[in-house]
Amino acid sequence: MTTWTIVAAIALGLGAGVLSGMFGVGGGILFVPTLVLLGLGQVEASATSLLAIVPTAAVGAWRQHAYGNLRIRAALVVGVVSVLGAEVGVQIATRIDESLLRRLFGLLMIGVAAQLAVRTVRQGRRYPDGS
């Protein structure tokens, strides 16, 4: 690893940690694109992201639990079922062409951005009094 790669990885970790704590995002939205930029392939970036998000998610969930925002039962159900989904996803990702996987990832990001924009416009402010 070069010095630049190490510095970029540290910046990625710090930025992803902050944004994960604020918005509940990290792996797919931040880690994967940055790791690809750092030279990893799409599959390698996705795999690396899966492990890197574990401590980030654990700390974020623990802190959100302290504020009463964590729904443990829902998190456990989603988490257990997602283990099966992750296995299926890994099988698919390792069998399709990497350029197709990159395009599908881009479509996912566009879809997520569009969904967030539409919900924001429709919903308006959740806390009108500023709290």
Legacy VTK file of the C-alpha trace (Angstrom):
# vtk DataFile Version 3.0
C-alpha trace
ASCII
DATASET POLYDATA
POINTS 131 float
0.000 0.000 0.000
1.215 3.464 -0.846
1.100 6.380 1.567
-1.631 7.970 -0.563
-3.737 4.794 -0.365
-3.377 4.652 3.421
-4.318 8.332 3.784
-7.310 7.834 1.459
-8.407 4.751 3.417
-8.223 6.699 6.698
-10.229 9.560 5.190
-12.768 7.067 3.854
-13.122 5.438 7.253
-13.562 8.748 9.050
-16.004 10.125 6.495
-18.003 6.915 6.359
-18.147 6.771 10.132
-19.500 10.307 10.396
-22.044 9.818 7.616
-23.044 6.392 8.903
-23.768 7.838 12.323
-25.743 10.712 10.817
-27.645 8.955 8.044
-27.280 5.198 8.555
-25.276 4.801 5.343
-21.805 3.523 4.718
-20.964 0.359 2.856
-22.667 0.601 -0.469
-22.992 4.319 -0.757
-19.555 5.373 0.508
-17.161 2.462 0.789
-17.744 0.754 -2.546
-17.313 3.784 -4.842
-14.268 4.989 -2.921
-12.638 1.570 -2.864
-13.171 1.281 -6.622
-11.556 4.717 -6.972
-8.622 3.418 -4.917
-8.123 0.632 -7.452
-10.146 -2.315 -6.196
-12.428 -4.160 -8.573
-16.192 -3.914 -8.071
-16.435 -7.368 -6.464
-13.400 -6.731 -4.228
-14.791 -3.357 -3.176
-18.161 -4.882 -2.325
-16.548 -7.687 -0.341
-14.247 -5.295 1.521
-17.203 -3.029 2.259
-19.153 -5.882 3.826
-16.507 -6.397 6.480
-15.644 -2.722 6.950
-19.241 -1.798 7.749
-19.523 -4.297 10.638
-17.729 -2.185 13.294
-19.244 1.010 11.903
-22.760 -0.381 12.105
-22.173 -1.868 15.557
-21.006 1.423 17.068
-23.721 3.415 15.297
-26.437 1.019 16.484
-25.087 1.027 20.021
-25.083 4.829 20.164
-28.542 5.116 18.564
-29.804 2.573 21.121
-28.659 4.939 23.875
-31.008 7.562 22.380
-33.895 5.096 22.158
-33.909 5.025 18.355
-33.073 1.349 17.803
-35.811 -1.218 17.241
-33.922 -4.360 18.238
-36.525 -6.919 17.144
-36.843 -5.357 13.684
-33.055 -5.120 13.370
-32.607 -8.779 14.287
-35.265 -9.971 11.841
-33.821 -7.875 9.016
-30.275 -8.908 9.955
-30.968 -12.647 10.089
-32.871 -12.641 6.804
-30.221 -10.476 5.153
-27.621 -13.172 5.858
-29.445 -15.373 3.351
-29.746 -12.465 0.941
-26.040 -11.694 1.250
-25.167 -15.276 0.368
-27.373 -15.127 -2.730
-25.924 -11.729 -3.659
-22.346 -12.970 -3.342
-23.143 -15.945 -5.572
-24.609 -13.618 -8.209
-21.830 -11.010 -7.936
-19.087 -13.575 -8.439
-20.789 -15.085 -11.493
-21.667 -12.026 -13.572
-19.397 -9.729 -15.547
-17.824 -7.019 -13.382
-18.804 -4.216 -15.778
-22.438 -5.356 -15.561
-22.178 -5.424 -11.783
-20.799 -1.857 -11.832
-23.689 -0.690 -14.018
-26.250 -2.391 -11.776
-24.636 -0.715 -8.772
-24.922 2.653 -10.516
-28.605 2.021 -11.223
-29.123 1.156 -7.567
-27.523 4.445 -6.505
-29.692 6.399 -8.962
-32.777 4.598 -7.674
-31.907 5.325 -4.049
-31.277 8.998 -4.843
-34.570 9.286 -6.738
-36.514 7.599 -3.950
-35.015 9.911 -1.339
-35.759 12.988 -3.446
-39.370 11.973 -4.065
-39.999 11.153 -0.391
-38.446 14.419 0.718
-40.638 16.470 -1.613
-43.820 14.569 -0.697
-43.228 14.404 3.029
-41.971 17.894 3.781
-40.448 18.591 7.171
-40.990 15.897 9.763
-40.269 18.274 12.618
-41.784 21.657 11.661
-40.753 23.262 14.945
-37.071 22.646 14.133
-36.523 19.899 16.698
LINES 1 132
131 0 1 2 3 4 5 6 7 8 9 10 11 12 13 14 15 16 17 18 19 20 21 22 23 24 25 26 27 28 29 30 31 32 33 34 35 36 37 38 39 40 41 42 43 44 45 46 47 48 49 50 51 52 53 54 55 56 57 58 59 60 61 62 63 64 65 66 67 68 69 70 71 72 73 74 75 76 77 78 79 80 81 82 83 84 85 86 87 88 89 90 91 92 93 94 95 96 97 98 99 100 101 102 103 104 105 106 107 108 109 110 111 112 113 114 115 116 117 118 119 120 121 122 123 124 125 126 127 128 129 130
